């Protein structure tokens, strides 16, 4: 009997809040506001939040500063 490996789904790179801050030049507060407002969808690992790299890139491409400027303080 031969063993055939199962295909695993492609892994997604998860980013910390600090990394998202560095990539977007946004404050930690703004990143959390984007999360609360539904513009970013974090993955919760225990108590930690992680963000999908592709989602952050898409948000940056679609004008993250415009969205962040419209958020309530």
Backbone as ProteinMPNN parsed JSONL, in Angstrom:
{"seq_chain_A": "XXXXXXXXXXXXXXXXXXXXXXXXXXXXXXXXXXXXXXXXXXXXXXXXXXXXXXXXXXXXXXXXXXXXXXXXX", "coords_chain_A": {"N_chain_A": [[0.847, -1.165, 0.0], [0.622, 2.142, -0.917], [1.504, 5.32, 0.289], [-0.137, 8.303, -0.147], [0.479, 11.676, -0.085], [-1.585, 14.103, 1.504], [-3.073, 17.039, 0.184], [-2.32, 20.16, 1.462], [-3.963, 23.154, 2.405], [-3.013, 26.346, 1.008], [-0.809, 28.264, 2.973], [-1.505, 31.156, 4.863], [0.021, 34.235, 5.406], [0.282, 35.578, 8.551], [0.039, 38.612, 10.316], [1.363, 40.605, 12.956], [-0.003, 43.176, 15.113], [1.87, 45.189, 15.404], [3.469, 44.812, 13.103], [1.585, 45.373, 11.124], [1.222, 48.045, 11.73], [3.743, 49.06, 10.981], [3.753, 48.52, 8.225], [1.556, 49.981, 7.259], [1.787, 52.479, 8.357], [0.039, 53.385, 10.245], [-1.535, 54.183, 13.381], [-1.705, 52.174, 16.372], [-4.195, 52.419, 17.601], [-5.813, 53.246, 15.435], [-5.704, 50.98, 13.845], [-7.055, 49.162, 15.473], [-9.53, 50.445, 15.459], [-10.217, 50.142, 12.773], [-10.604, 47.434, 12.814], [-12.787, 47.133, 14.603], [-14.701, 48.515, 13.139], [-15.071, 46.82, 11.043], [-13.49, 46.806, 8.773], [-11.082, 45.518, 8.801], [-10.357, 42.136, 9.436], [-9.47, 40.388, 11.995], [-7.552, 37.478, 12.991], [-7.983, 35.553, 15.747], [-5.766, 34.345, 18.068], [-5.634, 32.712, 20.808], [-5.323, 35.206, 23.11], [-4.217, 36.969, 21.444], [-4.174, 39.07, 18.522], [-4.074, 38.601, 15.045], [-3.38, 39.527, 11.677], [-4.366, 38.987, 8.313], [-2.043, 38.992, 5.738], [-2.687, 39.443, 3.013], [-5.172, 40.682, 3.211], [-4.555, 43.056, 4.543], [-2.881, 44.217, 2.633], [-4.719, 44.566, 0.558], [-6.464, 46.391, 1.739], [-4.745, 48.561, 2.027], [-4.234, 49.122, -0.645], [-6.736, 49.91, -1.504], [-7.103, 52.368, -0.357], [-6.601, 52.887, 2.508], [-6.062, 55.089, 4.172], [-8.1, 56.895, 3.631], [-10.311, 55.531, 4.614], [-9.573, 55.332, 7.307], [-9.498, 58.037, 8.05], [-12.178, 58.632, 8.111], [-13.162, 57.386, 10.327], [-14.688, 57.352, 13.518], [-13.363, 59.027, 16.375]], "CA_chain_A": [[0.0, 0.0, 0.0], [1.43, 3.36, -0.994], [0.95, 6.47, 1.007], [-0.162, 9.529, -0.951], [0.313, 12.827, 0.817], [-2.765, 14.94, 1.281], [-2.745, 18.427, -0.103], [-2.693, 21.108, 2.507], [-4.302, 24.452, 1.82], [-1.896, 27.289, 1.084], [-0.78, 28.99, 4.24], [-1.597, 32.603, 4.77], [0.901, 34.912, 6.336], [-0.421, 36.373, 9.555], [0.856, 39.721, 10.786], [1.052, 41.184, 14.264], [-0.448, 44.569, 15.071], [3.075, 46.001, 15.198], [3.858, 44.703, 11.704], [0.586, 46.126, 10.366], [1.562, 49.448, 11.963], [4.918, 49.395, 10.173], [3.393, 48.477, 6.812], [0.545, 50.977, 6.898], [2.095, 53.76, 9.005], [-1.127, 53.767, 11.038], [-1.369, 53.951, 14.811], [-2.341, 50.981, 16.935], [-5.599, 52.77, 17.818], [-6.501, 53.241, 14.14], [-5.827, 49.578, 13.42], [-8.163, 48.587, 16.239], [-10.777, 51.046, 14.959], [-10.522, 49.46, 11.505], [-11.098, 46.109, 13.195], [-14.127, 47.297, 15.173], [-15.609, 48.974, 12.089], [-15.271, 45.75, 10.074], [-12.623, 46.947, 7.597], [-10.074, 44.475, 8.967], [-10.917, 40.969, 10.13], [-8.333, 39.699, 12.6], [-7.616, 36.093, 13.432], [-7.649, 35.545, 17.172], [-5.019, 33.177, 18.528], [-5.634, 32.987, 22.242], [-5.681, 36.613, 23.326], [-3.508, 37.776, 20.441], [-4.799, 39.318, 17.225], [-3.202, 38.548, 13.88], [-4.064, 40.009, 10.493], [-3.933, 38.351, 7.074], [-1.23, 39.904, 4.917], [-3.399, 39.82, 1.786], [-6.246, 41.609, 3.559], [-3.914, 44.341, 4.839], [-2.434, 44.756, 1.34], [-5.919, 45.009, -0.165], [-6.944, 47.601, 2.403], [-3.812, 49.635, 1.676], [-4.419, 49.427, -2.061], [-8.036, 50.554, -1.69], [-7.169, 53.657, 0.319], [-6.774, 52.747, 3.946], [-6.056, 56.384, 4.854], [-9.434, 57.465, 3.465], [-11.186, 54.832, 5.553], [-9.153, 55.69, 8.659], [-9.881, 59.423, 8.297], [-13.62, 58.708, 8.327], [-13.539, 56.678, 11.54], [-14.925, 58.207, 14.689], [-12.28, 58.878, 17.366]], "C_chain_A": [[0.896, 1.233, 0.0], [0.712, 4.489, -0.287], [1.014, 7.691, 0.093], [-0.391, 10.702, -0.012], [-0.947, 13.615, 0.482], [-2.315, 16.358, 1.012], [-3.201, 19.301, 1.038], [-3.018, 22.44, 1.852], [-3.114, 25.396, 1.926], [-1.954, 28.073, 2.39], [-0.856, 30.486, 3.978], [-0.657, 33.201, 5.799], [0.074, 35.775, 7.266], [0.547, 37.398, 10.132], [0.418, 40.171, 12.172], [0.564, 42.62, 14.07], [0.753, 45.472, 14.782], [3.524, 45.979, 13.74], [2.883, 45.469, 10.815], [0.85, 47.62, 10.53], [2.722, 49.877, 11.062], [4.575, 49.446, 8.688], [2.496, 49.635, 6.394], [0.854, 52.38, 7.402], [0.881, 54.301, 9.757], [-0.85, 53.475, 12.506], [-2.086, 52.665, 15.219], [-3.839, 51.226, 17.124], [-6.382, 52.715, 16.513], [-6.683, 51.818, 13.635], [-6.963, 48.907, 14.178], [-9.505, 49.18, 15.807], [-11.19, 50.413, 13.628], [-11.076, 48.065, 11.761], [-12.537, 46.198, 13.696], [-15.135, 47.681, 14.097], [-15.828, 47.929, 10.988], [-14.424, 45.85, 8.812], [-11.466, 45.956, 7.619], [-10.684, 43.351, 9.791], [-9.774, 40.156, 10.726], [-8.626, 38.233, 12.885], [-7.181, 36.118, 14.885], [-6.961, 34.225, 17.504], [-4.812, 33.383, 20.022], [-6.128, 34.403, 22.451], [-5.081, 37.524, 22.269], [-4.33, 37.925, 19.164], [-3.728, 39.236, 16.15], [-4.038, 38.939, 12.668], [-3.494, 39.339, 9.262], [-3.219, 39.374, 6.198], [-1.988, 40.365, 3.676], [-4.527, 40.806, 2.068], [-5.69, 43.01, 3.866], [-3.469, 45.005, 3.537], [-3.616, 45.296, 0.54], [-6.457, 46.311, 0.426], [-6.046, 48.792, 2.075], [-4.019, 50.077, 0.225], [-5.716, 50.207, -2.302], [-8.188, 51.844, -0.89], [-7.425, 53.574, 1.791], [-6.788, 54.094, 4.651], [-7.409, 57.06, 4.747], [-10.394, 56.838, 4.465], [-10.849, 55.28, 6.968], [-9.56, 57.124, 8.998], [-11.364, 59.555, 8.623], [-14.08, 57.998, 9.593], [-13.734, 57.662, 12.679], [-13.806, 57.982, 15.71], [-12.722, 58.102, 18.589]], "O_chain_A": [[1.812, 1.35, 0.814], [-0.516, 4.58, -0.279], [2.085, 8.066, -0.382], [-1.347, 10.711, 0.764], [-1.314, 13.766, -0.683], [-1.305, 16.819, 1.543], [-4.33, 19.191, 1.517], [-2.406, 22.807, 0.849], [-2.294, 25.262, 2.835], [-3.023, 28.485, 2.839], [-0.328, 30.993, 2.988], [-0.563, 32.719, 6.928], [-0.73, 36.598, 6.826], [1.711, 37.098, 10.4], [-0.765, 40.117, 12.508], [0.707, 43.196, 12.992], [0.649, 46.415, 13.997], [3.917, 47.012, 13.198], [3.296, 46.135, 9.866], [0.717, 48.38, 9.571], [2.674, 50.944, 10.451], [5.056, 50.324, 7.971], [2.656, 50.199, 5.312], [0.264, 53.356, 6.939], [0.711, 55.512, 9.893], [-0.026, 52.62, 12.832], [-2.948, 52.152, 14.505], [-4.656, 50.35, 16.841], [-7.496, 52.192, 16.483], [-7.72, 51.494, 13.055], [-7.749, 48.164, 13.59], [-10.513, 48.474, 15.795], [-12.374, 50.177, 13.39], [-11.92, 47.576, 11.009], [-13.4, 45.432, 13.267], [-16.282, 47.235, 14.126], [-16.666, 48.12, 10.106], [-14.612, 45.07, 7.878], [-10.933, 45.598, 6.57], [-11.437, 43.597, 10.733], [-9.176, 39.327, 10.039], [-9.777, 37.813, 13.001], [-6.121, 36.652, 15.21], [-7.494, 33.143, 17.256], [-3.931, 34.13, 20.445], [-7.224, 34.758, 22.019], [-5.401, 38.711, 22.207], [-5.079, 37.027, 18.779], [-2.617, 39.737, 16.321], [-5.248, 38.713, 12.634], [-2.283, 39.139, 9.163], [-3.723, 40.47, 5.953], [-1.94, 41.543, 3.323], [-4.805, 41.677, 1.244], [-6.288, 44.018, 3.491], [-3.656, 46.208, 3.354], [-3.523, 46.355, -0.08], [-6.854, 47.218, -0.305], [-6.534, 49.904, 1.87], [-3.982, 51.269, -0.081], [-5.784, 51.055, -3.191], [-9.298, 52.359, -0.76], [-8.398, 54.15, 2.278], [-7.479, 54.231, 5.661], [-7.831, 57.737, 5.685], [-11.196, 57.534, 5.087], [-11.751, 55.577, 7.751], [-9.935, 57.394, 10.139], [-11.767, 60.48, 9.328], [-15.271, 58.007, 9.902], [-13.035, 58.67, 12.782], [-13.352, 56.85, 15.884], [-11.93, 57.893, 19.507]]}, "name": "protein", "num_of_chains": 1, "seq": "XXXXXXXXXXXXXXXXXXXXXXXXXXXXXXXXXXXXXXXXXXXXXXXXXXXXXXXXXXXXXXXXXXXXXXXXX"}
